[in-house]
Amino acid sequence: MNFLRGVMGGPSAGPQPSGAETIQKLCDRVASSTLLDDRRDAVRALKSLSKKYRLEVGIQAMEHLIHVLQTDRSDSEIIGYALDTLYNVISNDLEEEEQEENLPKQVDDLGSQFTEIFIKQQENVTLLLTLVEEFDFHVRWPGVKLLTSLLKQQGPQVQQIILVSPMGVSRLMDLLADSREVIRNDGVLLLQQLTKSNAAIQKIVAFENAFERLLDIITEEGNSDGGIVVEDCLLLLQNLLKNNNSNQNFFKEGSYIQRMKPWFEVGDDNCGWSAQKVTNLHLMLQLVRVLVSPTNPPGATSSCQKAMFHCGLLQQLCTILMATGVPADILTETINTVSEVIRGCQMNQDYFASVNAPSNPPRPAIVVLLMSMVNERQPFVLRCAVLYCFQCFLYKNQKGQGEIVSTLLPSTIDGNSVSAGQLLCGGLFSTDSLSNWCAAVALAHALQENATLKEQLLRVQLATSIGNPPVSLLQQCTNILSQGSKVQTRVGLLMLLCTWLSNCSIAVTHFLHNPANVPFLTGQIAENLGEEEQLVQGLCALLLGISIYYNDNSLENYRKEKLKQLIEKRIGRENFIEKLGFISKHELYSRAAQKPQPGFSSPDHMMFDHEFTKLVKELEGVISKAIYKSSEEDKKEEEVKKTLEQHDNIVTHYKKVIREQDQELEELKQRINTLTSQNEQLQATVTQQVSQIQQHKDQYNLLKVQLGKDTQHHNSHGDTLQMNGIQMEEVSKLKEELEEWKNKHELLQGQLREKDSLIEKLKSSQLEMGTTEQSSQMSKSGGLEHNNELQKELEMLRSQIQLQSAEISKLQMENQKLQVMSTTADPALGDSGATAARGSGLEGRLEQEIQELKNEVKALSEEKESLKQHLDSSSSTVAILQDEKSKLQREVAESKKEQDDLLVLLADQDQKLSALKITLKDLGVPVEDEDDIESGDQGDEDEDGDEEEQD
């Protein structure tokens, strides 16, 4: 407050008396009026004055306005006026006229000071968060703007208050779901300020589903064709993802990378892009780079790179890369983005190597990009981007390095097309120093950490002019160095030579074999040159130190000890170490060591490469120690090196042996896997066959039980010979059973014939009956009894025939099962030759007996049919006999009546005879006893009747 009073008292900031008095009266009305309308009118008036009299309103009215926010929350209109007034006081977003009238410093101080006063009481910020929750537009919108302004002025302090406030961040996240676009868009701006440089709030916002909502807004607005809302959403996404590994992992795991692909779908006609579309696409490319930045953890970067390849995002970026009509800044940023998407990822690098430009004939994208890099008419930032892309393509990519170097070798040079190697050589020896530097650095990356390619590059021969013999690439580089070209060219060539010779003794030998190289280096180092040449001197010292450190002493004149003596005589060890230290002390060296991407403001600053700075750090110390070592130490070191070499040779030998054994193990593992699979197949086959055998055994046991119900088997068992799961003994038993059934069948036929003869006899007896009434009656009763017996015997015969038919059909089915079993079980058993031979003989016998059984079953079937026919005829005969039976029954009834009449007559006659006998006896006439005679006759008749029944 003292500061504000001081500002009021100053001549430049002093308010007009009328304005100050008006503001004071309005503040009194706000504080003392009991009517809500009066307070509302006063706050509305303060709002209208707050822009012009910002300082006075802020000093006098802020406390009253905060009180209104606390007490008059029921009236949305006065709350809206109070929030707008506070926003005008705190915000620095003034109109252009006001910015001209007030000093910028004073404006900034006012906004910051008023913000500090407001947030001094943390309850004010909490109150503001509560008001932002209101749905009323006149409350929520000014509340969002005021909170955004507070975050702009005092970001860290307001962030901390919101962070500790219960559900503070969650309340603000609801703004993104507001259906009113004005509030939603200002909510995005608010979250931008809230998430700046605060990882804790960034995580909370991300886990409140911010990614989903923001990507939905970008899609609704038209992706890259959208307006400034898309730009604001992309800036917020950058805040959430940049340098926040947790959010990056959450973004990847949530499959949000896949939703970025439609952003980069561009048509064939790329003319007339709006400035907003360029801005949006630029931010989208930067967002991709945030996910795959080299500064991220390697694991997180690698997973994002793979996800971008699998979802087609890398392919879409390459399409933009090769498209025509794309603005230059978008093309440059796309190249940088592709660079980091493929950096260190073999899968993405292989895909990029296969991309062709839409030209006739098609050319690899790498060749097209290198053509831009060595073309001095191309923009500087574009050439830097292409160099970065080439470096990222070769980073940890030995396959790509080999492909680039192979285009330089004599056996692979194609005269009909331009290759990457030819472009690099052309740039290396062109008149443009920037092309020299870029080509030298690019070629150095092709040799990075690859001793094999360093040796192969020594074979490259260059034709300098017609009639002169070709010279090696190494010699040509040293020739250009000695010609005194531009500093940038010499720095690039020296970096190439240092990379080439490091950790490659053969290359060092080739370099020292040229007698002009060592004098040139010592001469450059010994001279006292200006500041521009100090960098070249430091690199020459580094190259000479590499020639000493990696020297294998194969050249007598340039052994390590002699080179050290040469340095001691012509340069001095201290001077040499001092010149070597010029490299790491250079400002451009420190700038290049910060990040892999070349970030140069102008071509003149393009001196050091990021990977080369790592090499300098590695070699500077060891070279300094090597210079001060004595000959005895060198000898010891040589001995140690030889021992290490021998050890390395032994290790290499054992590695080779282990590699061969690994190959043999792999082959054996493959064979084991093959045999295991075959064994599993055989086990499955055996299991299947065992199950089939068990099934056949079950069927056999069931058949045995079924056959055992009707027949009794012998207890003694001989040697059992099995073939296809069937015993020959059981076959013989089955044959015996069939014989028994055949005998039974013949017995039934005999019985049937007897019955037929009996029927015929009965018929003949019916024709002969009737001589006497007594004999007729007896014959009729005997015929009736015989008829009844015949009917019963026919019923029994019919039932026996049906049973026999059922048994015959059952035997036929079992015979068929036996045939199926004999055919299906054949491959399951018997692996040896003896078993197969025995099985084949038994199989023949079995088939023969089965065929006989088939014939017998067939014969039985035919007999069954004949029996059925005979049964039908017997049934018709029975019907005829039943008719005759009925006739006989009627005749018997008539005979009974006649017999009764005869009995009556006989009774009368008996009485008369008795009377006559008595009379005769009385008369003395002898009379015979007729009862005895009748009894004897009756006995004879009974004997005759019994004989007839037996017949």
NORPE-V67712 format. One line per field, one symbol per residue. phi: phi as a letter, one per 20 degrees, with the letter a starting at -180 (. if undefined). psi: psi as a letter, one per 30 degrees, with the letter a starting at -180 (. if undefined). burial: + if it has 24 or more other C-alpha atoms within 12 Angstrom, else -. A space follows every 10 residues. Layout:
phi->???
psi->???
burial->???
This chain:
phi->.fffffffff fedfffgfff ffffffffff edfeefffff ffffffffef ffdffffffe dffffffffe ddffdfffff fffffffffe fdeeffffff fdfgffffff ffffffffef efffffffff ffffegffdf ffffffffff ffecggffgf fffefflfff ffffffeffe ffffffffff fgffeflcff fgfffffemf gfffffffff eolfefefff ffffffffgf dflcffffff fffemefffe gffdedefed emffffffff ffffffffff fdffefggff ffffffffff enffffffff fefdnfgfff fffffffggf fefmdgffff fffefdffcc ffdfffffff fffeefefgf ffffffffff fffeflcfff gffffffeff fdfdfecedf ffffffffde eefffgffff ffffffdflb ffffffffef ddefbfneff dfffffffff gfemffgfff ffffffffff efmbffffff fffefeffgf fffffffddf ffefffffff fffffffefd eelfeffcfg fffffffffe dnffffffff ffffefffff ffffbfffcd fbffeecddf ffffffffef fffffffefe ffffffffff ffffffffff ffffffffff ffffffffff ffffffffff ffffffgfff ffffffffff fffffffffd cdeffecefe ddblncefff ffffffffff ffffffffff ffffffffff fffffffefo fcffffffff ffffffffff ffffffffff ffffffffff ffffffffff ffefeffecm eefffffgff ffffffffff ffffffffff ffffffffff ffffffffff ffffffffff ffffffffff ffffffffff ffffffffff ffenefcfef ffffffffff ffffffffff f
psi->eeeeeeeefl efgklkeeee eeeeeeeeee efkfkeeeee eeeeeeefff eeheeeeeee feeeeeeeee fhffjfeeee eeeeeeeeee kgilleeefe ekkeeeeeee eeeeeeeege jffeeeeeee effkfkefee efeeeeeeee eeeieeeeee eeefkkgeee efffefgkfj eeeeefeeee feeegkhjee eeeeeefghe eeeeeeeeee fgbfflafee eeeeeeeeef fkgjeeeeee eefghfefff efegjkaejg khkleeeeee eeeeeeeeee fgkfflkeee eeeeeeeeee fgeeeeeeee egllgkleee eeeeeeeeef efjgjeeeee eeffkkkilj lkkkeeeeee eeegjfflke eeeeeeeeee eeefjhieee eeeeefffke fgkjfflkle eeeeeeeegl fjeeeeeeee eeeefffkhi eeeeeefffk kkjelkfkll lleeeeeeee effhaleeee eeeeeeeeee fkhjeeeeee effjffeeee eeeeefljla eefeeeeeee eeeeeefeeg kggfkefhle eeeeeeeeef ekeeeeeeee ffeffkefee effelekjik flffgjelke eeeeeeeefe eeeeeeefkl eeeeeeeeee eeeeeeeeee eeeeeeeeee eeeeeeeeee eeeeeeeeee eeeeeeeeee eeeeeeeeee eeeeeeffef lklkekkakk jkjhgkkeee eeeeeeeeee eeeeeeeeee eeeeeeeeee eeeeeefflg eleeeeeeee eeeeeeeeee eeeeeeeeee eeeeeeeeee eeeeeeeeee efeefeffli fleeeeeeee eeeeeeeeee eeeeeeeeee eeeeeeeeee eeeeeeeeee eeeeeeeeee eeeeeeeeee eeeeeeeeee eeeeeeeeee eefgkkkljf eeeeeeeeee eeeeeeeeee .
burial->---+---+-- ----+----+ -+++-++-++ +----+--++ -+++++++++ ++++++++++ ++++++++++ -++--+++++ ++++++++++ ++++------ ------++++ +++++++++- ---+++++++ ++++--++++ ++++++++++ ++++++++++ +++-+--+++ ++++++++-- --++++++++ ++++++++++ ++++++++++ +++++-+++- +-++++++++ ++++++++++ ++++++++++ ++---+++++ ++++++---- ------++++ ++++++++++ ++++-+---+ +++++++++- -+++++++++ +++--+++++ ++++++++++ ++++++++++ +++-+++--- ---+++++++ ++++++---+ ++++++++++ ++++++++++ +++++++++- -------+++ ++++++++++ -+++++++++ ++++++++++ ++++++++++ ++-------- -+++++++++ ++--++++++ ++++++++++ ++++++++++ ++----++-+ ++++++---- --++++++++ ++++++++++ +++-+--+++ +-++-++--- +-+-++++++ ++++-+-++- +++--+++++ --+-++++++ ++++++--++ --++-+++-- ---+---+-- ---------- ---------- ---------- ---------- ---------- -++--++--+ --++--+--- ---------- -+++++++-+ +--++-++-- ++--+--++- -+--++--+- -++--+---- -----+++++ ++++-++--+ +-++--++-+ +--++-++-- ++-++--++- ++--++-++- --------+- -++--++-++ --++-++--+ +-++--++-- +--+--++-- +--++--++- ++--+----- ---------- ---------- ---------- ---------- ---------- -
